[in-house]
Every structure is written in structure tokens, then in C-alpha cells.
Amino acid sequence: MAEINEDSAVVVIDVQQGLCEGDGKAFECEAIIARINALTRKARSAGIPADLVDFAP
């Protein structure tokens, strides 16, 4: 995992739950969500901003 320092921020953009469900779910979706959660948890525990940007037309 990349090093996080005080100049860092984590921005997670438009992760759709629907892409992780059903027959057409995204490849390795569970692993991707786990990596996102681990990275945001690590950032927040270090006092680094971690934000979700939700795009809805």
C-alpha cells in the first residue's frame, strides 16, 4: 500500500453498490471494497482526510 503522509488525502469516487451484486457484478468486487475500506481506515487513523464523492445525475 502507498505511503500516507500529512500532505495526503483519500478521495473515493462514486462506488456503486449495484456493481457488486447479482450475476453481472464487477470482477473481484469484494476485494476492491476491502482495499478501499483498508485505505480509508488507515488514512483516518493517521488523521488524513478520507472522503466519498457520490455522483448522481
Secondary structure, 3 states (H helix, E strand, C coil): CCCCCCCCCEEEECCCHHHHCCCCCCCCHHHHHHHHHHHHHHHHHCCCCEEEECCCC
